[in-house]
Amino acid sequence: MEPYYYSHMNKQQQAVYHAMKTGIQSLAPSFPCPRMEGKELTDVFLKLRLDCPEIFFVSGFHFRYYPDSANVELSPEYLFDKNKIKDHQKAMKARVEKLVRPAVAMAELEKEQYVHDFICQNVRYDKLKKSYSHEILGPLGQGVGVCEGIAKTVKILCDQLGIWCIVVISEANPEKNIKYRHAWNIVKIGGAYYHLDATFDNTLSHMGPVRYDYFNLDDGKVFRDHEPVIWKVPACTASDWFYYRVKKLSFTKIEEVEKRALQAAKKGKELIFHWRGGALNRETAAQMLKAFKEAGEKKGKYPRAAINWPQAVLLVEYLSELPAEELVTEEANEGEQQM
């Protein structure tokens, strides 16, 4: 199957893509490439690296035009010397093969969850934003990453497990205080396309249980707190495999919330659920908090709740002492970073 972004290019762009891929994989210091304007060259280079996360050892390029030539000379900016790159390639290949081994016999949805959980449990957001954190080398080699490196890691693991997966990029929006581009994935599960943002779930999971607020979302849900994508991607219209719905943790009635909150208070466990019983607003949230408190009172415990407003997901845990804050807002996008 042709790589996704390559398959959506015209013949000239595909020729540039092929020249870049061949030259970079051979670790050439420079090579000829069909002539194209700088902006287009940059777009093809970025799409190549989204299609091929195994090209993790180059960060950019320089190029020179020659008069009357149909080519430009392109010089990649390699992150390491040739021998170090080869060592890293061997290490990454072995790491990917070892990681996917336990998941090979799993069903498609289980494979996707395995990859998602690996990110949430083993990768830390890199606030220093080192260059390798934008590539698979960060999450797979150092246990750190930013959204681009995380999305590329999801793709390379899904590729290895036979799950259709692409990396998608959204634009910045300074008016909304979104300073940088963001990257996540679209996967194909059960023949339908879904958004999977392991970075956002990772940022929600760092202080507690693994979260699935951004696991198999449709377009309507994901674009509540994501900007439109830069390049055309498949429409995600299904909701069959949205995590909380599959796990029967998507509630439509306050009575369901009350029942499950009481069970959580009794067992001393967290309750995480999705609300789809109408708009989640301040009034509904107040009703939820009331239900949490009443459940806690019956067991002599105090609720501490957190809300992911855009995705209508709530987490409540029961404590033996009154918390400083009963209800807090969770921000899933703290990992926004420059690409």
Stockholm file with secondary structure:
# STOCKHOLM 1.0

chainA/1-339         MEPYYYSHMNKQQQAVYHAMKTGIQSLAPSFPCPRMEGKELTDVFLKLRLDCPEIFFVSGFHFRYYPDSANVELSPEYLFDKNKIKDHQKAMKARVEKLVRPAVAMAELEKEQYVHDFICQNVRYDKLKKSYSHEILGPLGQGVGVCEGIAKTVKILCDQLGIWCIVVISEANPEKNIKYRHAWNIVKIGGAYYHLDATFDNTLSHMGPVRYDYFNLDDGKVFRDHEPVIWKVPACTASDWFYYRVKKLSFTKIEEVEKRALQAAKKGKELIFHWRGGALNRETAAQMLKAFKEAGEKKGKYPRAAINWPQAVLLVEYLSELPAEELVTEEANEGEQQM
#=GR chainA/1-339 SS CCCHHHHTSCHHHHHHHHHHHHHHHTTCSCEEEECCCHHHHHHHHHHHHHHCTTCCSEEEEEEEECTTCSEEEEEEEESSCHHHHHHHHHHHHHHHHHHHGGGTTSCHHHHHHHHHHHHHHHCEECTTCCGGGGSTIIIIIISEECHHHHHHHHHHHHHHHTCCEEEEEECCBGGGTBCSCEEEEEEEETTEEEEECHHHHHHHHTTSSCCCTTEEECHHHHTTSSCCBSSCCCCCCCCTTCHHHHTTCEECSHHHHHHHHHHHHHHTCCEEEEECSSCCCHHHHHHHHHHHHHHHHHHTCEEEEEEETTTTEEEEEEESSCCSCSEEECCTTTTCCCC
#=GC SS_cons         CCCHHHHTSCHHHHHHHHHHHHHHHTTCSCEEEECCCHHHHHHHHHHHHHHCTTCCSEEEEEEEECTTCSEEEEEEEESSCHHHHHHHHHHHHHHHHHHHGGGTTSCHHHHHHHHHHHHHHHCEECTTCCGGGGSTIIIIIISEECHHHHHHHHHHHHHHHTCCEEEEEECCBGGGTBCSCEEEEEEEETTEEEEECHHHHHHHHTTSSCCCTTEEECHHHHTTSSCCBSSCCCCCCCCTTCHHHHTTCEECSHHHHHHHHHHHHHHTCCEEEEECSSCCCHHHHHHHHHHHHHHHHHHTCEEEEEEETTTTEEEEEEESSCCSCSEEECCTTTTCCCC
//
